[in-house]
Each structure stands twice: as structure tokens, then as C-alpha cells.
Amino acid sequence: MVAKVLERFPAGSPRGSWPAEEYAAARRAEGRPATVVMDLESDSFLVVLEKRTED
């Protein structure tokens, strides 16, 4: 699995993951399979597009 990071949102914001979730929902409305994941090392939420790779 390969993922492309579309946007980063700080985890410490007062609204938590909501900005990331809203951004991902807007991308999904455009037909892009966006997902929100947590990056523990940078303490941020990432909106990513996952691409399947052929083994």
C-alpha cells in the first residue's frame, strides 16, 4: 500500500480531528478516496489517498 499525503492538521488544535475529517469528506465528495490517519511522530492528523500496489 502506498499513500499520498494531501494535507496535515495539528492534533493539538481545539477542534481535534474535525478539520481533517471535514477536509477528507470534501475530497470524498469530489470522488477521491481520502482517509484520515494519525501520525504519532509529528502529532498530526494526515489526510491521505491510498493507492494499491501490485505485488
mmCIF file as gemmi writes it, N, C-alpha and C atoms, coordinates in Angstrom:
data_model
loop_
_atom_site.group_PDB
_atom_site.id
_atom_site.type_symbol
_atom_site.label_atom_id
_atom_site.label_alt_id
_atom_site.label_comp_id
_atom_site.label_asym_id
_atom_site.label_entity_id
_atom_site.label_seq_id
_atom_site.pdbx_PDB_ins_code
_atom_site.Cartn_x
_atom_site.Cartn_y
_atom_site.Cartn_z
_atom_site.occupancy
_atom_site.B_iso_or_equiv
_atom_site.pdbx_formal_charge
_atom_site.auth_seq_id
_atom_site.auth_asym_id
_atom_site.pdbx_PDB_model_num
ATOM 1 N N . MET Axp A 1 ? 0.839 -1.172 0 1 0 ? 1 A 1
ATOM 2 C CA . MET Axp A 1 ? 0 0 0 1 0 ? 1 A 1
ATOM 3 C C . MET Axp A 1 ? 0.888 1.24 0 1 0 ? 1 A 1
ATOM 4 N N . VAL Axp A 2 ? 0.588 2.16 -0.865 1 0 ? 2 A 1
ATOM 5 C CA . VAL Axp A 2 ? 1.291 3.433 -0.937 1 0 ? 2 A 1
ATOM 6 C C . VAL Axp A 2 ? 0.267 4.526 -0.683 1 0 ? 2 A 1
ATOM 7 N N . ALA Axp A 3 ? 0.63 5.531 0.097 1 0 ? 3 A 1
ATOM 8 C CA . ALA Axp A 3 ? -0.305 6.615 0.397 1 0 ? 3 A 1
ATOM 9 C C . ALA Axp A 3 ? 0.312 7.956 0.035 1 0 ? 3 A 1
ATOM 10 N N . LYS Axp A 4 ? -0.519 8.825 -0.509 1 0 ? 4 A 1
ATOM 11 C CA . LYS Axp A 4 ? -0.102 10.196 -0.815 1 0 ? 4 A 1
ATOM 12 C C . LYS Axp A 4 ? -0.768 11.112 0.203 1 0 ? 4 A 1
ATOM 13 N N . VAL Axp A 5 ? 0.038 11.93 0.902 1 0 ? 5 A 1
ATOM 14 C CA . VAL Axp A 5 ? -0.495 12.858 1.901 1 0 ? 5 A 1
ATOM 15 C C . VAL Axp A 5 ? -1.013 14.095 1.174 1 0 ? 5 A 1
ATOM 16 N N . LEU Axp A 6 ? -2.301 14.388 1.361 1 0 ? 6 A 1
ATOM 17 C CA . LEU Axp A 6 ? -2.907 15.57 0.759 1 0 ? 6 A 1
ATOM 18 C C . LEU Axp A 6 ? -2.767 16.802 1.651 1 0 ? 6 A 1
ATOM 19 N N . GLU Axp A 7 ? -2.927 16.596 2.963 1 0 ? 7 A 1
ATOM 20 C CA . GLU Axp A 7 ? -2.919 17.723 3.9 1 0 ? 7 A 1
ATOM 21 C C . GLU Axp A 7 ? -2.594 17.232 5.293 1 0 ? 7 A 1
ATOM 22 N N . ARG Axp A 8 ? -2.018 18.123 6.117 1 0 ? 8 A 1
ATOM 23 C CA . ARG Axp A 8 ? -1.699 17.827 7.519 1 0 ? 8 A 1
ATOM 24 C C . ARG Axp A 8 ? -2.454 18.811 8.411 1 0 ? 8 A 1
ATOM 25 N N . PHE Axp A 9 ? -2.931 18.303 9.555 1 0 ? 9 A 1
ATOM 26 C CA . PHE Axp A 9 ? -3.638 19.136 10.522 1 0 ? 9 A 1
ATOM 27 C C . PHE Axp A 9 ? -3.075 18.836 11.905 1 0 ? 9 A 1
ATOM 28 N N . PRO Axp A 10 ? -2.729 19.851 12.691 1 0 ? 10 A 1
ATOM 29 C CA . PRO Axp A 10 ? -2.164 19.611 14.027 1 0 ? 10 A 1
ATOM 30 C C . PRO Axp A 10 ? -3.182 18.943 14.941 1 0 ? 10 A 1
ATOM 31 N N . ALA Axp A 11 ? -2.729 17.954 15.692 1 0 ? 11 A 1
ATOM 32 C CA . ALA Axp A 11 ? -3.617 17.239 16.605 1 0 ? 11 A 1
ATOM 33 C C . ALA Axp A 11 ? -3.97 18.076 17.818 1 0 ? 11 A 1
ATOM 34 N N . GLY Axp A 12 ? -3.184 19.059 18.128 1 0 ? 12 A 1
ATOM 35 C CA . GLY Axp A 12 ? -3.415 19.864 19.315 1 0 ? 12 A 1
ATOM 36 C C . GLY Axp A 12 ? -4.399 21 19.13 1 0 ? 12 A 1
ATOM 37 N N . SER Axp A 13 ? -5.037 21.093 17.978 1 0 ? 13 A 1
ATOM 38 C CA . SER Axp A 13 ? -5.974 22.198 17.786 1 0 ? 13 A 1
ATOM 39 C C . SER Axp A 13 ? -7.206 21.987 18.662 1 0 ? 13 A 1
ATOM 40 N N . PRO Axp A 14 ? -7.89 23.049 19.031 1 0 ? 14 A 1
ATOM 41 C CA . PRO Axp A 14 ? -9.048 22.926 19.929 1 0 ? 14 A 1
ATOM 42 C C . PRO Axp A 14 ? -10.147 22.022 19.392 1 0 ? 14 A 1
ATOM 43 N N . ARG Axp A 15 ? -10.238 21.879 18.079 1 0 ? 15 A 1
ATOM 44 C CA . ARG Axp A 15 ? -11.297 21.07 17.486 1 0 ? 15 A 1
ATOM 45 C C . ARG Axp A 15 ? -10.839 19.642 17.205 1 0 ? 15 A 1
ATOM 46 N N . GLY Axp A 16 ? -9.648 19.263 17.596 1 0 ? 16 A 1
ATOM 47 C CA . GLY Axp A 16 ? -9.177 17.888 17.409 1 0 ? 16 A 1
ATOM 48 C C . GLY Axp A 16 ? -9.081 17.504 15.947 1 0 ? 16 A 1
ATOM 49 N N . SER Axp A 17 ? -9.652 16.356 15.584 1 0 ? 17 A 1
ATOM 50 C CA . SER Axp A 17 ? -9.526 15.845 14.225 1 0 ? 17 A 1
ATOM 51 C C . SER Axp A 17 ? -10.581 16.395 13.273 1 0 ? 17 A 1
ATOM 52 N N . TRP Axp A 18 ? -11.502 17.205 13.738 1 0 ? 18 A 1
ATOM 53 C CA . TRP Axp A 18 ? -12.59 17.656 12.873 1 0 ? 18 A 1
ATOM 54 C C . TRP Axp A 18 ? -12.14 18.365 11.602 1 0 ? 18 A 1
ATOM 55 N N . PRO Axp A 19 ? -11.165 19.269 11.621 1 0 ? 19 A 1
ATOM 56 C CA . PRO Axp A 19 ? -10.744 19.887 10.354 1 0 ? 19 A 1
ATOM 57 C C . PRO Axp A 19 ? -10.253 18.85 9.339 1 0 ? 19 A 1
ATOM 58 N N . ALA Axp A 20 ? -9.536 17.852 9.806 1 0 ? 20 A 1
ATOM 59 C CA . ALA Axp A 20 ? -9.054 16.793 8.922 1 0 ? 20 A 1
ATOM 60 C C . ALA Axp A 20 ? -10.223 15.987 8.372 1 0 ? 20 A 1
ATOM 61 N N . GLU Axp A 21 ? -11.176 15.653 9.222 1 0 ? 21 A 1
ATOM 62 C CA . GLU Axp A 21 ? -12.346 14.894 8.789 1 0 ? 21 A 1
ATOM 63 C C . GLU Axp A 21 ? -13.165 15.681 7.769 1 0 ? 21 A 1
ATOM 64 N N . GLU Axp A 22 ? -13.319 16.984 7.998 1 0 ? 22 A 1
ATOM 65 C CA . GLU Axp A 22 ? -14.063 17.83 7.06 1 0 ? 22 A 1
ATOM 66 C C . GLU Axp A 22 ? -13.349 17.912 5.714 1 0 ? 22 A 1
ATOM 67 N N . TYR Axp A 23 ? -12.037 18.045 5.753 1 0 ? 23 A 1
ATOM 68 C CA . TYR Axp A 23 ? -11.253 18.105 4.517 1 0 ? 23 A 1
ATOM 69 C C . TYR Axp A 23 ? -11.368 16.788 3.748 1 0 ? 23 A 1
ATOM 70 N N . ALA Axp A 24 ? -11.26 15.666 4.457 1 0 ? 24 A 1
ATOM 71 C CA . ALA Axp A 24 ? -11.371 14.355 3.823 1 0 ? 24 A 1
ATOM 72 C C . ALA Axp A 24 ? -12.77 14.158 3.232 1 0 ? 24 A 1
ATOM 73 N N . ALA Axp A 25 ? -13.793 14.591 3.938 1 0 ? 25 A 1
ATOM 74 C CA . ALA Axp A 25 ? -15.164 14.458 3.436 1 0 ? 25 A 1
ATOM 75 C C . ALA Axp A 25 ? -15.347 15.256 2.147 1 0 ? 25 A 1
ATOM 76 N N . ALA Axp A 26 ? -14.755 16.437 2.082 1 0 ? 26 A 1
ATOM 77 C CA . ALA Axp A 26 ? -14.838 17.243 0.865 1 0 ? 26 A 1
ATOM 78 C C . ALA Axp A 26 ? -14.133 16.552 -0.302 1 0 ? 26 A 1
ATOM 79 N N . ARG Axp A 27 ? -12.988 15.909 -0.029 1 0 ? 27 A 1
ATOM 80 C CA . ARG Axp A 27 ? -12.287 15.177 -1.089 1 0 ? 27 A 1
ATOM 81 C C . ARG Axp A 27 ? -13.105 13.975 -1.549 1 0 ? 27 A 1
ATOM 82 N N . ARG Axp A 28 ? -13.747 13.277 -0.584 1 0 ? 28 A 1
ATOM 83 C CA . ARG Axp A 28 ? -14.591 12.135 -0.953 1 0 ? 28 A 1
ATOM 84 C C . ARG Axp A 28 ? -15.778 12.59 -1.799 1 0 ? 28 A 1
ATOM 85 N N . ALA Axp A 29 ? -16.325 13.766 -1.504 1 0 ? 29 A 1
ATOM 86 C CA . ALA Axp A 29 ? -17.426 14.309 -2.302 1 0 ? 29 A 1
ATOM 87 C C . ALA Axp A 29 ? -16.982 14.581 -3.744 1 0 ? 29 A 1
ATOM 88 N N . GLU Axp A 30 ? -15.689 14.82 -3.929 1 0 ? 30 A 1
ATOM 89 C CA . GLU Axp A 30 ? -15.118 15.013 -5.268 1 0 ? 30 A 1
ATOM 90 C C . GLU Axp A 30 ? -14.818 13.678 -5.947 1 0 ? 30 A 1
ATOM 91 N N . GLY Axp A 31 ? -15.019 12.578 -5.23 1 0 ? 31 A 1
ATOM 92 C CA . GLY Axp A 31 ? -14.761 11.262 -5.796 1 0 ? 31 A 1
ATOM 93 C C . GLY Axp A 31 ? -13.376 10.707 -5.51 1 0 ? 31 A 1
ATOM 94 N N . ARG Axp A 32 ? -12.636 11.345 -4.609 1 0 ? 32 A 1
ATOM 95 C CA . ARG Axp A 32 ? -11.304 10.877 -4.246 1 0 ? 32 A 1
ATOM 96 C C . ARG Axp A 32 ? -11.399 10.099 -2.933 1 0 ? 32 A 1
ATOM 97 N N . PRO Axp A 33 ? -10.802 8.914 -2.847 1 0 ? 33 A 1
ATOM 98 C CA . PRO Axp A 33 ? -10.917 8.073 -1.645 1 0 ? 33 A 1
ATOM 99 C C . PRO Axp A 33 ? -10 8.537 -0.502 1 0 ? 33 A 1
ATOM 100 N N . ALA Axp A 34 ? -10.327 9.659 0.104 1 0 ? 34 A 1
ATOM 101 C CA . ALA Axp A 34 ? -9.488 10.231 1.166 1 0 ? 34 A 1
ATOM 102 C C . ALA Axp A 34 ? -9.813 9.593 2.516 1 0 ? 34 A 1
ATOM 103 N N . THR Axp A 35 ? -8.77 9.403 3.314 1 0 ? 35 A 1
ATOM 104 C CA . THR Axp A 35 ? -8.881 8.817 4.647 1 0 ? 35 A 1
ATOM 105 C C . THR Axp A 35 ? -8.047 9.648 5.618 1 0 ? 35 A 1
ATOM 106 N N . VAL Axp A 36 ? -8.488 9.715 6.86 1 0 ? 36 A 1
ATOM 107 C CA . VAL Axp A 36 ? -7.733 10.424 7.901 1 0 ? 36 A 1
ATOM 108 C C . VAL Axp A 36 ? -6.98 9.392 8.735 1 0 ? 36 A 1
ATOM 109 N N . VAL Axp A 37 ? -5.687 9.641 8.932 1 0 ? 37 A 1
ATOM 110 C CA . VAL Axp A 37 ? -4.862 8.791 9.79 1 0 ? 37 A 1
ATOM 111 C C . VAL Axp A 37 ? -4.101 9.68 10.766 1 0 ? 37 A 1
ATOM 112 N N . MET Axp A 38 ? -3.681 9.1 11.87 1 0 ? 38 A 1
ATOM 113 C CA . MET Axp A 38 ? -2.916 9.829 12.876 1 0 ? 38 A 1
ATOM 114 C C . MET Axp A 38 ? -1.438 9.514 12.709 1 0 ? 38 A 1
ATOM 115 N N . ASP Axp A 39 ? -0.621 10.561 12.639 1 0 ? 39 A 1
ATOM 116 C CA . ASP Axp A 39 ? 0.826 10.398 12.612 1 0 ? 39 A 1
ATOM 117 C C . ASP Axp A 39 ? 1.339 10.72 14.014 1 0 ? 39 A 1
ATOM 118 N N . LEU Axp A 40 ? 1.666 9.702 14.77 1 0 ? 40 A 1
ATOM 119 C CA . LEU Axp A 40 ? 2.074 9.883 16.158 1 0 ? 40 A 1
ATOM 120 C C . LEU Axp A 40 ? 3.394 10.632 16.29 1 0 ? 40 A 1
ATOM 121 N N . GLU Axp A 41 ? 4.314 10.399 15.352 1 0 ? 41 A 1
ATOM 122 C CA . GLU Axp A 41 ? 5.623 11.058 15.443 1 0 ? 41 A 1
ATOM 123 C C . GLU Axp A 41 ? 5.514 12.573 15.323 1 0 ? 41 A 1
ATOM 124 N N . SER Axp A 42 ? 4.645 13.054 14.44 1 0 ? 42 A 1
ATOM 125 C CA . SER Axp A 42 ? 4.514 14.507 14.254 1 0 ? 42 A 1
ATOM 126 C C . SER Axp A 42 ? 3.319 15.073 15.017 1 0 ? 42 A 1
ATOM 127 N N . ASP Axp A 43 ? 2.56 14.216 15.709 1 0 ? 43 A 1
ATOM 128 C CA . ASP Axp A 43 ? 1.373 14.622 16.458 1 0 ? 43 A 1
ATOM 129 C C . ASP Axp A 43 ? 0.419 15.417 15.564 1 0 ? 43 A 1
ATOM 130 N N . SER Axp A 44 ? 0.086 14.801 14.426 1 0 ? 44 A 1
ATOM 131 C CA . SER Axp A 44 ? -0.827 15.454 13.497 1 0 ? 44 A 1
ATOM 132 C C . SER Axp A 44 ? -1.719 14.432 12.803 1 0 ? 44 A 1
ATOM 133 N N . PHE Axp A 45 ? -2.834 14.932 12.298 1 0 ? 45 A 1
ATOM 134 C CA . PHE Axp A 45 ? -3.731 14.111 11.502 1 0 ? 45 A 1
ATOM 135 C C . PHE Axp A 45 ? -3.374 14.337 10.043 1 0 ? 45 A 1
ATOM 136 N N . LEU Axp A 46 ? -3.298 13.246 9.278 1 0 ? 46 A 1
ATOM 137 C CA . LEU Axp A 46 ? -2.976 13.322 7.864 1 0 ? 46 A 1
ATOM 138 C C . LEU Axp A 46 ? -4.185 12.885 7.052 1 0 ? 46 A 1
ATOM 139 N N . VAL Axp A 47 ? -4.471 13.63 5.995 1 0 ? 47 A 1
ATOM 140 C CA . VAL Axp A 47 ? -5.49 13.2 5.041 1 0 ? 47 A 1
ATOM 141 C C . VAL Axp A 47 ? -4.72 12.568 3.89 1 0 ? 47 A 1
ATOM 142 N N . VAL Axp A 48 ? -4.982 11.299 3.636 1 0 ? 48 A 1
ATOM 143 C CA . VAL Axp A 48 ? -4.202 10.554 2.639 1 0 ? 48 A 1
ATOM 144 C C . VAL Axp A 48 ? -5.117 9.924 1.591 1 0 ? 48 A 1
ATOM 145 N N . LEU Axp A 49 ? -4.523 9.696 0.421 1 0 ? 49 A 1
ATOM 146 C CA . LEU Axp A 49 ? -5.136 8.896 -0.629 1 0 ? 49 A 1
ATOM 147 C C . LEU Axp A 49 ? -4.334 7.618 -0.696 1 0 ? 49 A 1
ATOM 148 N N . GLU Axp A 50 ? -4.974 6.487 -0.496 1 0 ? 50 A 1
ATOM 149 C CA . GLU Axp A 50 ? -4.274 5.21 -0.554 1 0 ? 50 A 1
ATOM 150 C C . GLU Axp A 50 ? -4.318 4.663 -1.96 1 0 ? 50 A 1
ATOM 151 N N . LYS Axp A 51 ? -3.184 4.167 -2.4 1 0 ? 51 A 1
ATOM 152 C CA . LYS Axp A 51 ? -3.086 3.539 -3.715 1 0 ? 51 A 1
ATOM 153 C C . LYS Axp A 51 ? -2.618 2.114 -3.5 1 0 ? 51 A 1
ATOM 154 N N . ARG Axp A 52 ? -3.279 1.195 -4.128 1 0 ? 52 A 1
ATOM 155 C CA . ARG Axp A 52 ? -2.863 -0.205 -4.03 1 0 ? 52 A 1
ATOM 156 C C . ARG Axp A 52 ? -1.74 -0.457 -5.019 1 0 ? 52 A 1
ATOM 157 N N . THR Axp A 53 ? -0.751 -1.191 -4.569 1 0 ? 53 A 1
ATOM 158 C CA . THR Axp A 53 ? 0.362 -1.553 -5.444 1 0 ? 53 A 1
ATOM 159 C C . THR Axp A 53 ? 0.26 -3.036 -5.77 1 0 ? 53 A 1
ATOM 160 N N . GLU Axp A 54 ? 0.666 -3.385 -6.942 1 0 ? 54 A 1
ATOM 161 C CA . GLU Axp A 54 ? 0.665 -4.78 -7.345 1 0 ? 54 A 1
ATOM 162 C C . GLU Axp A 54 ? 1.917 -5.442 -6.813 1 0 ? 54 A 1
ATOM 163 N N . ASP Axp A 55 ? 1.778 -6.584 -6.178 1 0 ? 55 A 1
ATOM 164 C CA . ASP Axp A 55 ? 2.949 -7.301 -5.632 1 0 ? 55 A 1
ATOM 165 C C . ASP Axp A 55 ? 3.646 -8.089 -6.706 1 0 ? 55 A 1
